[in-house]
Amino acid sequence: MKILLTLFVLLFSSSVVAESYYCSYLFNNESKLTEFKRLDNNSFNKGEILDENDTLIYLGGTVEGYDHKGYRISIIDKKIKKFRMKVLHNPEYEKKESDIIEGDCKVSN
């Protein structure tokens, strides 16, 4: 019975690679770090996975901060280890969007 239960769990449990991308970028001439940590097959700590293939991960999610609310889109290139992200602010704010943030990443599994 234990063997049958173990086989059942192994066959039907979803496997998630717990990868993290540690990315650096410049903001106001200051070096910053951000982490994209996979939480499950559908999301990272920075948003839901909108699309993913062998090369790219597209993330999106609502954000609040710096007196603005909006929607952040992030793109991680798994092959060349780079990222880019931007926030589109809600229409109630005069500033329409954030600057583009981009940089290099290191991967940890």
C-alpha positions as CSV (number, residue, x, y, z in Angstrom):
1,M,0.0,0.0,0.0
2,K,2.8,2.4,0.8
3,I,4.5,1.7,-2.5
4,L,1.2,2.3,-4.4
5,L,0.7,5.6,-2.5
6,T,4.2,6.7,-3.3
7,L,3.8,5.9,-7.0
8,F,0.5,7.8,-7.1
9,V,2.1,10.9,-5.5
10,L,5.1,10.8,-7.8
11,L,3.1,10.3,-11.0
12,F,0.4,12.9,-10.3
13,S,2.2,15.6,-8.5
14,S,3.1,18.6,-10.6
15,S,6.8,19.4,-10.7
16,V,7.9,23.0,-10.6
17,V,11.4,24.1,-11.1
18,A,12.0,26.6,-8.4
19,E,14.1,29.0,-10.4
20,S,15.0,32.5,-9.4
21,Y,16.4,35.3,-11.6
22,Y,18.6,37.8,-9.8
23,C,18.8,40.9,-12.0
24,S,20.7,44.1,-11.7
25,Y,19.9,47.5,-13.3
26,L,20.8,51.2,-13.0
27,F,18.2,53.6,-11.6
28,N,19.1,57.3,-11.2
29,N,22.8,56.2,-11.8
30,E,22.5,53.9,-8.8
31,S,22.9,50.1,-9.1
32,K,19.8,48.2,-8.0
33,L,18.9,44.5,-7.7
34,T,15.5,42.8,-8.2
35,E,14.6,39.1,-7.9
36,F,12.1,37.2,-10.0
37,K,11.3,34.1,-8.1
38,R,9.1,31.3,-9.5
39,L,6.3,30.5,-7.1
40,D,4.5,27.8,-9.2
41,N,3.7,26.9,-12.8
42,N,1.7,30.1,-13.2
43,S,3.4,32.8,-11.3
44,F,6.5,34.6,-10.0
45,N,6.7,36.9,-7.1
46,K,6.5,39.8,-9.6
47,G,3.4,38.7,-11.4
48,E,1.5,36.1,-13.2
49,I,3.0,34.3,-16.2
50,L,1.3,35.7,-19.3
51,D,3.3,33.5,-21.7
52,E,6.4,31.4,-21.6
53,N,8.4,29.5,-24.1
54,D,12.0,28.1,-24.4
55,T,13.5,31.6,-24.6
56,L,11.2,34.1,-22.9
57,I,9.0,34.6,-19.9
58,Y,6.3,37.3,-20.0
59,L,5.0,38.4,-16.6
60,G,2.2,40.9,-15.7
61,G,0.6,42.1,-12.6
62,T,-0.9,45.1,-10.8
63,V,1.4,47.2,-8.7
64,E,1.2,50.1,-6.2
65,G,4.0,52.3,-5.1
66,Y,5.6,55.7,-5.4
67,D,2.1,57.2,-5.2
68,H,1.0,55.4,-8.4
69,K,-1.0,52.3,-9.2
70,G,-0.8,50.5,-12.5
71,Y,0.1,47.3,-14.4
72,R,3.7,46.1,-14.7
73,I,4.9,44.0,-17.6
74,S,8.2,42.2,-17.3
75,I,10.1,40.2,-19.9
76,I,12.9,37.8,-19.0
77,D,15.1,36.3,-21.7
78,K,16.2,32.9,-20.4
79,K,18.9,32.4,-23.1
80,I,20.8,35.7,-22.9
81,K,20.0,36.3,-19.2
82,K,18.5,39.8,-19.6
83,F,15.3,41.4,-18.4
84,R,13.2,44.5,-19.2
85,M,10.2,45.9,-17.3
86,K,7.8,48.9,-17.4
87,V,4.7,50.1,-15.6
88,L,1.7,51.6,-17.3
89,H,0.0,53.9,-14.8
90,N,-3.7,54.0,-14.2
91,P,-5.5,56.8,-16.1
92,E,-6.1,58.9,-12.9
93,Y,-2.4,59.8,-12.9
94,E,-0.8,62.5,-15.0
95,K,2.3,60.5,-15.6
96,K,1.3,57.8,-18.1
97,E,4.1,55.3,-17.6
98,S,7.3,54.5,-15.8
99,D,10.8,54.5,-17.4
100,I,12.0,51.2,-18.9
101,I,14.1,49.3,-16.4
102,E,16.5,46.7,-18.0
103,G,19.6,44.8,-17.1
104,D,21.5,41.5,-16.7
105,C,20.4,38.4,-14.7
106,K,21.9,35.4,-13.0
107,V,19.8,32.3,-12.6
108,S,19.6,30.1,-9.5
109,N,17.7,26.8,-9.4
